[in-house]
Amino acid sequence: MKLPRDVSGRSLVKALCRDWGYLQVHQVGSHVILQTDTPQPHRISIPDHSPLRLGTFNAILRAVAQAKQVSKDDVLRSL
């Protein structure tokens, strides 16, 4: 599936919290820290930039997919 090029960090944070069980722990500068405990503990930093760079966006999707044990396309569909 092709990556959208206009995803902001803030919208990605909202989608991960809403659909994937992440909670916003805190914010350090322009980076929002998210954390989940299911199925395993995972913490990730999301830059609050608009739009996210494609490499950064792709790396975040891969990390979430690996932590949640699903495919990257499953995570992408929820956005």
N, C-alpha and C positions, 0 to 999 in steps of 0.2 A: 504494500500500500504506500502511496506517495505521501510524503510529509507535507503538511500545510506550512506555509511560509509566514503566516501572520499571527502565530500564537504568542500571546504575551505571557510573561512569568506569572502574573496575577491570575489569569484565567486557568493556567495549568495547575496552580496551587488549589484553586477552587474545585477543579475537576478531580484532582487526586484526593482531596478531603471528602468530597461528596460521594464518589464512586468506588474508591479503593481503600477506604478506612484509614487514611493518614490524618494525623492531627498536627496543627501548627504548634510547634514547641516554642519558638521565639524567632526574632529577626535580628540579624547582625548586619548593619549597614543596608545594602540593597539586596541581601540574600535572606530568603525565608527558609527556615529549617523545619522540615516535616519529619514525623516519626510514626511508625506503626509497629505493632507487636504481633500481628498475625500474618502469615503462618509462622514467621520468625521475626525477631527484632530487626528493624531496618530504619536508618536515618539518612536523609538526603537533603542537600542544599539546592534551592531553586533560586536563580537570580531573578530579581523583580525588574526585568528589562522588557521593553516592548519594541520590536518583536524579539523573541529569543533567536540566537544564532542556530543554524540547522545542526551543526555538530553538537552543540550543547543540548539541544532539544532531543536529538537522537540518543545521546548518552543517558539522559534522564529516563527516556522511555525504556531503554535496555535495562537499566538498573532496577526500575520498578517492575518490569516484566520478570526479571530474574528473581527478585525478592518475593513476588506474588505467585511465582511458578506458572505463568501464563505466557502467551506469545506477545510480542511487541505490538502486533496488529490489534490484539484484544484491548490493550491499553489505549491505543490510538483511536479506536472506534468510540471510546467513551468521552472523547473530547468534544 
